[in-house]
Structure formats: structure tokens, C-alpha cells
């Protein structure tokens, strides 16, 4: 009787498995999903690297501007320096906007092939400050 029940149970269960077409179809859907995730990851890595370069350039410009603001008024002059891959340039224009002031524009760019890594900050310093 037990053997008869097991035989009936085996007939009810379909043990055919998956066809090769179903497996190929499932793998193709899976690979499309993996490729989409990898493309998204690459895009995210590039965006993070670009944001880091822009943050570094902004920080360098702000640091240079703070050092120029701490310099005595009569000693502030145009200049240029290179820090790592970044080129920092500052231009000083006297009496540009208001009398007895100097307008300082600090520009940081990276000429080593990184695209769109340019930052410019402008600041006005008074002779009396």
C-alpha cells in the first residue's frame, strides 16, 4: 500500500525540470540586470571622482585667498603656484570696484586632462582692514 501511494505521488509531481531555453532566458535577464548595475556603479565612481576634484580645487582656492587676505595690503600681488596636479593663479586689481581696495580673483584648474575642474573665487580687500 505504501509503495502504491509513493507511485501515485511521483505521478502527481512533474519531475521534468527546466528546459535549456528557460535557463538561457533566465540567464540573459540576469546578465542584463548585472550590466545595468555595473554601468550605474561606473557612473557613480566617475561622479564621485569629479566631485572630489572640484572639492579639492575649491579648498585650494579658499586657502590661497585666506593667505592673501592675511598678507599686508601693500604686499598683495599677482602670483601663481602649483600644488600637486592643480595650478593656482591669483590676479590682483587695485581700485577695481571701489577706491582703496584690491580685488583678488583666485583661479584653480587642473591641466592634466581632468575635464571641467576649474574654480574661480573673487574677493575684495579694503586698505583699512
C-alpha positions in Angstrom: 0.0 0.0 0.0 2.8 2.4 0.9 4.6 1.7 -2.4 1.3 2.3 -4.3 0.9 5.7 -2.6 4.5 6.7 -3.4 3.9 5.7 -7.0 0.8 7.9 -7.1 2.8 10.8 -5.5 5.5 10.6 -8.1 3.0 10.8 -10.9 1.5 13.9 -9.4 4.9 15.7 -9.2 6.2 16.9 -12.5 9.9 16.0 -12.4 10.8 17.3 -15.9 13.0 20.2 -14.7 13.8 23.3 -16.7 14.4 23.2 -20.4 17.6 24.7 -21.9 15.6 27.6 -23.4 14.2 28.6 -20.0 17.7 28.5 -18.5 19.1 30.7 -21.3 16.3 33.1 -21.0 16.7 33.4 -17.2 20.5 33.9 -17.5 20.0 36.6 -20.2 17.6 38.6 -17.9 20.1 38.2 -15.0 23.0 39.4 -17.2 21.1 42.5 -18.4 20.4 43.3 -14.7 24.0 42.9 -13.8 25.2 45.1 -16.7 22.8 47.8 -15.6 24.1 47.7 -12.1 27.7 47.8 -13.3 27.1 50.7 -15.6 25.5 52.6 -12.7 28.5 51.8 -10.4 30.9 53.1 -13.0 28.9 56.3 -13.4 28.8 56.7 -9.6 32.5 56.3 -9.3 33.2 58.9 -12.0 30.8 61.4 -10.4 32.4 60.9 -7.0 35.9 61.4 -8.5 34.7 64.6 -10.3 33.2 65.9 -7.1 36.4 65.2 -5.1 38.5 67.1 -7.7 36.1 70.0 -7.5 36.1 70.0 -3.7 39.9 69.9 -3.7 40.1 72.8 -6.1 37.7 74.8 -4.1 39.6 74.1 -0.9 42.9 75.2 -2.5 41.3 78.4 -3.8 39.9 79.3 -0.4 43.2 78.5 1.4 45.1 80.8 -1.1 42.5 83.5 -0.6 42.8 83.3 3.2 46.6 83.6 3.0 46.3 86.6 0.7 43.8 88.2 3.0 46.3 87.8 5.9 49.1 89.4 3.9 49.7 93.1 4.5 47.7 95.2 2.0 50.7 96.7 0.2 52.4 93.3 -0.3 49.4 91.6 -2.1 50.4 91.0 -5.7 49.7 88.6 -8.6 51.1 85.2 -8.4 50.9 81.5 -9.4 51.8 78.2 -7.8 51.3 74.5 -8.5 50.0 72.2 -5.8 50.0 68.6 -6.9 48.1 68.4 -10.2 46.4 71.8 -9.6 47.6 75.1 -10.9 46.6 78.1 -8.7 46.7 81.6 -10.2 45.7 84.8 -8.5 45.2 88.2 -10.1 45.1 91.4 -8.0 43.5 94.5 -9.4 43.7 97.7 -7.3 40.8 100.1 -7.1 38.7 97.8 -9.4 35.3 98.2 -7.8 35.9 100.7 -5.0 38.7 103.1 -4.2 41.4 101.9 -1.7 40.5 98.2 -2.3 42.1 95.3 -4.1 40.0 92.8 -6.0 41.6 89.3 -5.8 40.5 86.6 -8.1 41.9 83.1 -7.3 41.6 80.6 -10.1 42.4 76.9 -9.7 42.5 74.5 -12.6 43.9 71.1 -13.3 45.6 71.0 -16.7 46.4 67.3 -16.5 43.5 66.1 -18.6 40.7 66.2 -16.0 37.7 67.8 -17.6 35.9 70.8 -16.1 38.0 71.1 -12.9 38.1 74.9 -12.8 37.2 77.0 -9.8 37.4 80.8 -9.5 36.7 82.8 -6.3 36.7 86.6 -6.2 37.3 88.6 -3.0 37.5 92.3 -2.2 40.1 93.5 0.4 40.0 97.0 1.8 43.1 99.0 2.6 41.8 99.9 6.0 41.0 96.4 7.2 
